[in-house]
Every structure is written in C-alpha cells, then in structure tokens.
C-alpha cells in the first residue's frame, strides 16, 4: 500500500516537473489574452449596429406616423374658419338644404341677398373632406369659407361610389350643385386624377 | 496600469470564483486571471494527449469558447473542471476532423517521440505518454488534482470506468518501469 502511495507521489512529481519545464511561453499567454479581448470589441460593434438599426426603425416609424398626424391636424374641424355652414339632408324624403351663417352684425336684407347670391347659379366646385362619421360627411369648400354638412343617407343618392369606405380626412372631392343650391354630383378627385391640393 | 492594479486586487480576494465573476460581468480582467491561472495546466494536459502545436491551438479555442459561452457555466462545477471539459471536447472535435478518433483506445501520444527525457522523472513521464489515450487521459486528470467524480464528469464516463482505467494505467506503468529497470 505504501508502495502504491510512493508510486502515485512519483507520478505526480514527474507530471508537475514536466509542466514546469515545458509550459506555455509568456508571449503565448499574452496572445491568448489578446484574442479573448477581441470578441468583446466586436460585441460593442454589434451593439452599435443594433442601436443604429433600432434608431433607423424609429426614424422610419416617425416618418410613417408624422404625415397622418399632420393631415389630422391640417384638416381638423374648426367651425370658426367658416362663414357659412350648409346642411344638406332629407326631410320627409325630400332633399333640403339649410344655410347657417356666422353671427355678424348684418341687416336682414343683406343676409337674404347673400343667401340668394349663394343659391343663384349652378356651380361646380372642389372641397376637402374634414370629417367622415357615421351620420355626416363634412366638406370644406376650397374657395369659399363654406362648410358642407351632408347626411349619409343623402350621400348615397348623390354618388354611385361607395363613399363610406373611400373618403378619408383630407381627401379632395369634386362637387356640383344646381341653382337651388342642391348637390347633384359628388366624386373623388385624388384617386382618379392625381390631384392632391385644391385646384 | 489600472488593469494591472485591478488584477492584483482581484488576486488579493481569492474567495471569488473568477469564472463566476466573468460570467456575471464579462470584464476582461477576469478572463485574464483565468488564463493566468489555468492555461499552463490546460496546455500540459492537452499536450499530453496530442502535441505542442495542437495543444496550444486547443488551449486558445478553449478560452474563446469560455468567452463565447460563459453563460453556460454553473457553480456546481469547479472552474477548472469546466475548463477541462471544454478543452477535452475541443480536442475530440479536432481528432474527429483529423479522423483520429477511431483509434483513441490504442492511440499513443505524439509527444513521446518529441521529448527527450533524461532523468528518472522524465522516464516516468515518458511512460505515461505511452499509455493508451483513455488511460492516459484519466491518469493526467488525476495528476491534475481532479477527484474520481470530477474526472467522470469531464470525460462523460462512469466513476467505475475511470477507476478501471486508472488501475490499468498504473499497472501498465509499473510493469513498463519494472521491465526497464530490470533490463
């Protein structure tokens, strides 16, 4: 047993002695350390690439969202902008139009004259969709400070298009009214003719 | 200068496992401590199983694997045992590439022919190098200070198998050395 112990001791001694005599050089150790440091540097580069990619995505996302918010902001409903508000709807199945004016110190005659002037002639004009909700379509006349409020039930009679799904805020429309001021036609401009601003 | 000071400070507090610290922080200082502490042991073990050039190459690969897969280190293992497991797997992969794995049982170390050993210790070490791969591996790991259980874990073997390999290895060595001294 003591023999075995001595033998193990001799083996260990021989093994350790060889290790000390034929070890790695200092230079080799330094080389290993240097190589182990390199992946970390590339990791920093990888992290930088990820950061740049994320920043790029955020930038693209911001670009994508921004125009929509601008449209919403540009064409949001502001009743103070309009001098006249025309309400187009149906009463007992009959198409009726009511014009509401902003309260200004004007005589009754002057108001009547303006009203008559508005309804005097048939006209074609352009307007931009301000709001499209379940009950009304609000359109701002491009040239006159007039807001048209059109009931949805009437809208279906005026156009063959499926306007409910198509009309988005800011979209341009071509409208035609007769001498009584009643709308007779309504079509979208942007899609058909590539017009994106008031003519 | 600062790194050297930091290294020294970490050396002063040996209670902390540098591999665990490296796993948690990824700081270069810990891998440098590990390289300083274990590279000679790893290299010597690998050299005993192959040759100097391959041993150095595998040693480097081992450290790069540590850098890459430090998150896999578990505290249940000693850092040295984990490093030796990685090194052994890398060596076997290299043998597979070189189609040397099939002959593992009978393979003798390439280092035998290269080292000229003059003293008695040299003879003993030379005799170790002539052992078959698996016996030499088990004996080298024992001489590195690993327990039976640790050797079994490193080599993915049963403890009983390791015991047998060690017994055969020592018997063979005694026989060879006895024969040599008898001549």
Interface residues (C-beta under 8 A of the other chain):
Chain A: X4 X7 X8 X10 X11 X12 X13 X14 X15 X16 X17 X18 X19 X22 X23 X24 X28 X29 X31 X32 X33 X35 X36 X37 X39 X40
Chain B: X26 X28 X31 X32 X35 X36 X39 X40 X41 X43 X44 X47 X52 X56 X59 X60 X63 X64 X66 X67 X68 X115 X120 X121 X122 X124 X125 X128 X139 X140 X143 X144 X170 X173 X174
